[in-house]
Amino acid sequence: MSEIIEKELSYLVMQAAFEVHSHLGPGFPEVLYEEAMVRELTERNF
């Protein structure tokens, strides 16, 4: 298993991913999750 280099950044990105998934749920096309992640990360000033 490789070591996570940017632990804090990884944690923040995972928080955004969990937020997106909790709002959308499963079963949507990947492009929809991608757009939602872009919006979520933008809102979080990434």
N, CA, C and O atoms as a printed pandas DataFrame, in Angstrom:
     atom_number atom_name residue_name chain_id  residue_number  x_coord  y_coord  z_coord
0              1         N          MET        A               1    0.844   -1.179    0.000
1              2        CA          MET        A               1    0.000    0.000    0.000
2              3         C          MET        A               1    0.888    1.241    0.000
3              4         O          MET        A               1    1.848    1.324    0.766
4              5         N          SER        A               2    0.566    2.192   -0.853
5              6        CA          SER        A               2    1.376    3.411   -0.922
6              7         C          SER        A               2    0.930    4.419    0.133
7              8         O          SER        A               2   -0.216    4.414    0.582
8              9         N          GLU        A               3    1.853    5.265    0.506
9             10        CA          GLU        A               3    1.591    6.275    1.525
10            11         C          GLU        A               3    0.894    7.478    0.896
11            12         O          GLU        A               3    1.241    7.887   -0.212
12            13         N          ILE        A               4   -0.081    8.044    1.593
13            14        CA          ILE        A               4   -0.749    9.254    1.127
14            15         C          ILE        A               4    0.166   10.430    1.410
15            16         O          ILE        A               4    0.521   10.682    2.561
16            17         N          ILE        A               5    0.549   11.151    0.363
17            18        CA          ILE        A               5    1.512   12.239    0.498
18            19         C          ILE        A               5    0.847   13.488    1.075
19            20         O          ILE        A               5    1.367   14.094    2.012
20            21         N          GLU        A               6   -0.273   13.862    0.530
21            22        CA          GLU        A               6   -0.986   15.062    0.982
22            23         C          GLU        A               6   -2.230   14.638    1.753
23            24         O          GLU        A               6   -3.337   14.675    1.216
24            25         N          LYS        A               7   -2.052   14.241    2.999
25            26        CA          LYS        A               7   -3.156   13.691    3.784
26            27         C          LYS        A               7   -4.294   14.681    3.979
27            28         O          LYS        A               7   -5.459   14.312    3.836
28            29         N          GLU        A               8   -3.982   15.923    4.302
29            30        CA          GLU        A               8   -5.028   16.915    4.544
30            31         C          GLU        A               8   -5.809   17.195    3.262
31            32         O          GLU        A               8   -7.039   17.256    3.290
32            33         N          LEU        A               9   -5.115   17.364    2.148
33            34        CA          LEU        A               9   -5.775   17.609    0.866
34            35         C          LEU        A               9   -6.633   16.410    0.475
35            36         O          LEU        A               9   -7.765   16.579    0.022
36            37         N          SER        A              10   -6.106   15.210    0.644
37            38        CA          SER        A              10   -6.864   13.997    0.333
38            39         C          SER        A              10   -8.130   13.927    1.171
39            40         O          SER        A              10   -9.195   13.572    0.665
40            41         N          TYR        A              11   -8.020   14.260    2.436
41            42        CA          TYR        A              11   -9.169   14.244    3.336
42            43         C          TYR        A              11  -10.242   15.231    2.860
43            44         O          TYR        A              11  -11.427   14.897    2.852
44            45         N          LEU        A              12   -9.839   16.427    2.470
45            46        CA          LEU        A              12  -10.792   17.440    2.021
46            47         C          LEU        A              12  -11.479   17.036    0.724
47            48         O          LEU        A              12  -12.672   17.285    0.548
48            49         N          VAL        A              13  -10.739   16.420   -0.178
49            50        CA          VAL        A              13  -11.329   15.953   -1.438
50            51         C          VAL        A              13  -12.311   14.815   -1.162
51            52         O          VAL        A              13  -13.380   14.755   -1.770
52            53         N          MET        A              14  -11.955   13.924   -0.258
53            54        CA          MET        A              14  -12.864   12.827    0.087
54            55         C          MET        A              14  -14.141   13.350    0.740
55            56         O          MET        A              14  -15.225   12.822    0.492
56            57         N          GLN        A              15  -14.021   14.379    1.568
57            58        CA          GLN        A              15  -15.217   14.999    2.160
58            59         C          GLN        A              15  -16.146   15.501    1.058
59            60         O          GLN        A              15  -17.357   15.291    1.115
60            61         N          ALA        A              16  -15.575   16.162    0.062
61            62        CA          ALA        A              16  -16.375   16.671   -1.057
62            63         C          ALA        A              16  -17.040   15.517   -1.808
63            64         O          ALA        A              16  -18.210   15.610   -2.178
64            65         N          ALA        A              17  -16.303   14.440   -2.030
65            66        CA          ALA        A              17  -16.854   13.282   -2.742
66            67         C          ALA        A              17  -18.012   12.655   -1.958
67            68         O          ALA        A              17  -19.036   12.299   -2.540
68            69         N          PHE        A              18  -17.849   12.521   -0.646
69            70        CA          PHE        A              18  -18.922   11.965    0.172
70            71         C          PHE        A              18  -20.147   12.880    0.159
71            72         O          PHE        A              18  -21.281   12.403    0.152
72            73         N          GLU        A              19  -19.920   14.172    0.155
73            74        CA          GLU        A              19  -21.027   15.135    0.102
74            75         C          GLU        A              19  -21.801   14.983   -1.207
75            76         O          GLU        A              19  -23.031   14.953   -1.210
76            77         N          VAL        A              20  -21.080   14.889   -2.301
77            78        CA          VAL        A              20  -21.720   14.710   -3.610
78            79         C          VAL        A              20  -22.516   13.410   -3.625
79            80         O          VAL        A              20  -23.672   13.388   -4.049
80            81         N          HIS        A              21  -21.906   12.345   -3.170
81            82        CA          HIS        A              21  -22.593   11.053   -3.200
82            83         C          HIS        A              21  -23.809   11.040   -2.283
83            84         O          HIS        A              21  -24.819   10.416   -2.607
84            85         N          SER        A              22  -23.726   11.713   -1.154
85            86        CA          SER        A              22  -24.878   11.733   -0.248
86            87         C          SER        A              22  -26.040   12.521   -0.839
87            88         O          SER        A              22  -27.199   12.234   -0.544
88            89         N          HIS        A              23  -25.737   13.513   -1.673
89            90        CA          HIS        A              23  -26.805   14.283   -2.302
90            91         C          HIS        A              23  -27.375   13.574   -3.528
91            92         O          HIS        A              23  -28.589   13.573   -3.734
92            93         N          LEU        A              24  -26.510   12.971   -4.341
93            94        CA          LEU        A              24  -26.977   12.347   -5.575
94            95         C          LEU        A              24  -27.384   10.889   -5.382
95            96         O          LEU        A              24  -28.339   10.418   -6.000
96            97         N          GLY        A              25  -26.665   10.186   -4.532
97            98        CA          GLY        A              25  -26.922    8.764   -4.386
98            99         C          GLY        A              25  -26.305    7.982   -5.538
99           100         O          GLY        A              25  -25.629    8.558   -6.391
100          101         N          PRO        A              26  -26.532    6.685   -5.564
101          102        CA          PRO        A              26  -25.921    5.845   -6.598
102          103         C          PRO        A              26  -26.746    5.811   -7.883
103          104         O          PRO        A              26  -27.919    6.185   -7.901
104          105         N          GLY        A              27  -26.101    5.353   -8.958
105          106        CA          GLY        A              27  -26.826    5.039  -10.180
106          107         C          GLY        A              27  -26.824    6.072  -11.290
107          108         O          GLY        A              27  -27.445    5.853  -12.330
108          109         N          PHE        A              28  -26.147    7.183  -11.098
109          110        CA          PHE        A              28  -26.104    8.194  -12.146
110          111         C          PHE        A              28  -24.889    7.981  -13.037
111          112         O          PHE        A              28  -23.925    7.332  -12.630
112          113         N          PRO        A              29  -24.930    8.525  -14.253
113          114        CA          PRO        A              29  -23.753    8.439  -15.124
114          115         C          PRO        A              29  -22.563    9.174  -14.497
115          116         O          PRO        A              29  -22.739   10.156  -13.776
116          117         N          GLU        A              30  -21.376    8.695  -14.776
117          118        CA          GLU        A              30  -20.160    9.270  -14.192
118          119         C          GLU        A              30  -20.021   10.756  -14.482
119          120         O          GLU        A              30  -19.534   11.513  -13.643
120          121         N          VAL        A              31  -20.445   11.174  -15.660
121          122        CA          VAL        A              31  -20.311   12.587  -16.037
122          123         C          VAL        A              31  -21.091   13.490  -15.078
123          124         O          VAL        A              31  -20.681   14.623  -14.824
124          125         N          LEU        A              32  -22.200   13.000  -14.551
125          126        CA          LEU        A              32  -22.983   13.783  -13.597
126          127         C          LEU        A              32  -22.228   13.962  -12.284
127          128         O          LEU        A              32  -22.215   15.050  -11.709
128          129         N          TYR        A              33  -21.594   12.877  -11.814
129          130        CA          TYR        A              33  -20.787   12.972  -10.584
130          131         C          TYR        A              33  -19.590   13.887  -10.797
131          132         O          TYR        A              33  -19.198   14.633   -9.900
132          133         N          GLU        A              34  -19.012   13.820  -11.999
133          134        CA          GLU        A              34  -17.863   14.680  -12.305
134          135         C          GLU        A              34  -18.254   16.154  -12.233
135          136         O          GLU        A              34  -17.546   16.962  -11.633
136          137         N          GLU        A              35  -19.373   16.494  -12.843
137          138        CA          GLU        A              35  -19.839   17.884  -12.807
138          139         C          GLU        A              35  -20.166   18.313  -11.380
139          140         O          GLU        A              35  -19.856   19.435  -10.979
140          141         N          ALA        A              36  -20.786   17.430  -10.622
141          142        CA          ALA        A              36  -21.116   17.750   -9.234
142          143         C          ALA        A              36  -19.850   17.943   -8.398
143          144         O          ALA        A              36  -19.802   18.816   -7.531
144          145         N          MET        A              37  -18.820   17.122   -8.661
145          146        CA          MET        A              37  -17.553   17.279   -7.933
146          147         C          MET        A              37  -16.891   18.609   -8.270
147          148         O          MET        A              37  -16.351   19.276   -7.387
148          149         N          VAL        A              38  -16.931   18.995   -9.527
149          150        CA          VAL        A              38  -16.359   20.284   -9.924
150          151         C          VAL        A              38  -17.062   21.411   -9.180
151          152         O          VAL        A              38  -16.414   22.322   -8.665
152          153         N          ARG        A              39  -18.370   21.345   -9.127
153          154        CA          ARG        A              39  -19.132   22.384   -8.419
154          155         C          ARG        A              39  -18.821   22.381   -6.925
155          156         O          ARG        A              39  -18.617   23.434   -6.322
156          157         N          GLU        A              40  -18.787   21.192   -6.338
157          158        CA          GLU        A              40  -18.523   21.078   -4.898
158          159         C          GLU        A              40  -17.124   21.587   -4.562
159          160         O          GLU        A              40  -16.948   22.324   -3.592
160          161         N          LEU        A              41  -16.140   21.201   -5.353
161          162        CA          LEU        A              41  -14.769   21.648   -5.103
162          163         C          LEU        A              41  -14.625   23.152   -5.322
163          164         O          LEU        A              41  -13.865   23.815   -4.615
164          165         N          THR        A              42  -15.348   23.685   -6.291
165          166        CA          THR        A              42  -15.344   25.125   -6.544
166          167         C          THR        A              42  -15.936   25.870   -5.346
167          168         O          THR        A              42  -15.401   26.892   -4.917
168          169         N          GLU        A              43  -17.045   25.350   -4.812
169          170        CA          GLU        A              43  -17.655   25.958   -3.633
170          171         C          GLU        A              43  -16.727   25.925   -2.433
171          172         O          GLU        A              43  -16.798   26.788   -1.558
172          173         N          ARG        A              44  -15.857   24.927   -2.397
173          174        CA          ARG        A              44  -14.910   24.788   -1.292
174          175         C          ARG        A              44  -13.570   25.482   -1.592
175          176         O          ARG        A              44  -12.580   25.282   -0.888
176          177         N          ASN        A              45  -13.567   26.292   -2.641
177          178        CA          ASN        A              45  -12.397   27.102   -3.028
178          179         C          ASN        A              45  -11.164   26.286   -3.417
179          180         O          ASN        A              45  -10.036   26.650   -3.083
180          181         N          PHE        A              46  -11.392   25.175   -4.130
181          182        CA          PHE        A              46  -10.271   24.403   -4.661
182          183         C          PHE        A              46   -9.914   24.927   -6.018
183          184         O          PHE        A              46   -8.990   24.419   -6.652
